[in-house]
């Protein structure tokens, strides 16, 4: 359920299957996600990539890991070899696709990938495998666990305008769409600019 009795306190956010359509289809990109928010800030996050038996995890002030290997976001700026991830559902509420999605899918400069699990995609940013991951139609439970990992790995979690998504206002949250960008620090401004043109 989406019940939060103390929005400013400790709140567990759990997504038992992120990438439900992949799971149903038998496609291997899905994860179990658990996060702890304190005052709307992600302080613990676990994203377990089930079929790869790979667990991304982080606790604020204690590092980010992929299984037992420490991970960090890329420090490099965007280049022709940069990987950007996006989810398959990129429709806006009015049924249209944002212009940046058309550009990303038709250009060959950046390497665009769609995995079908927002949490795995964002975790890959924290693990230094991608410069950014955009989710247009996610919910809080799609981002909370991965956010702890990305933030602890030195990255950013922002809304589509480039503003920090956390602390998240949990008061009256009942599952509204929560678009977000997980990004390496030196790629944030360029990705946000590209998304707004």
C-alpha angles and dihedrals in degrees: 000000000000096000119140115176095180112028092180094050136061113320127179114213115196131182108183093193120018105186096036094169090053090050093050092047093048092246112146103232106097134111146194111234130197125174137173117211120193114191088347093305121118106238100162128028136174124182112180112197094208105199094044093044086228121144121198110197142166142172120197109265094007104080137253124270144186100212099315097332117103112236136196137183120261114271095200125099121247116287140164089279095053118124118219122185129205135174122250096244104073098151118130119223089266091058096253129119118237114250092242091063090056090049094047093050094046101043129077100204098093124036106245119199133180116199101166097234116091092195095053091045092052092044089056088059089054090048092055096247096114138026095222148358122202123199116182101177103033129129130221091267090057093059110025099083095039090047091062089053097046094045093048089047090058099262135117136245110204140163119249091274093057097256119136110264093208139104083053118208102234095178108119093353107157103167103295118167112277110195113196147170121215107199148168110252098247093047101050100090094044094049093046091049091050091050092052098052 
